[in-house]
Amino acid sequence: MDDALKARIEDAIKSKKIYLFMKGTPEQPMCGFSSQAVNLLLHYKADFGSTNVLADDDIRQGIKEYSDWPTIPQLYVNGEFIGGCDIMTEMHQKGELEKVLAG
């Protein structure tokens, strides 16, 4: 990954405490997993930023390399990679997601 792409990803992650790389937008998710991730964040009334990876193929491929995680969506809190939709759902079910988002 080149330095410019890495900087773009890091700038996005740092722009908000909670940041989601997703397919589509929060208003119009383009896959079920991204929709579920957005719904979980909205459930906790989280103020989050997002990037539509479908609009930027460099970011779409780069974020997978950056996090060493093969799927989208990807959630970051305080600059730290949390996981994808499955991990978010599991954390929600265990009552852990709210604590992470508030942290």
Steps between C-alpha positions, in 0.01 A plus 500: 500500500639837407543775757236726344230235522601409855480869596151532343378201702658624823361852447151354459532283812626798703225733374241353741517301823285231332564426133347243266630388163192363328331421170268792430411777740329499840188634326520238223708193589579284199532164677332326790812493714558874461131560576523293817816681611333840448188384688712391796675838510167683472357282777762648733452848353866501401640805322711338229674576177502268202657433164316336213761256372294442183579858396879453531661174395839604644341534844294183448813293447728706723289474815514119480879517491515772766299297752605156376125424496347366177145634520302822509353659714781582741451693824764715669462663841762745629719399205491132595362231271206329673379261231233437243127447518526155660722627781282807552191278526670263743618791716149648495349169612751477786439861605855602409443722197342785693804515733744504208306775322486708819870445576 
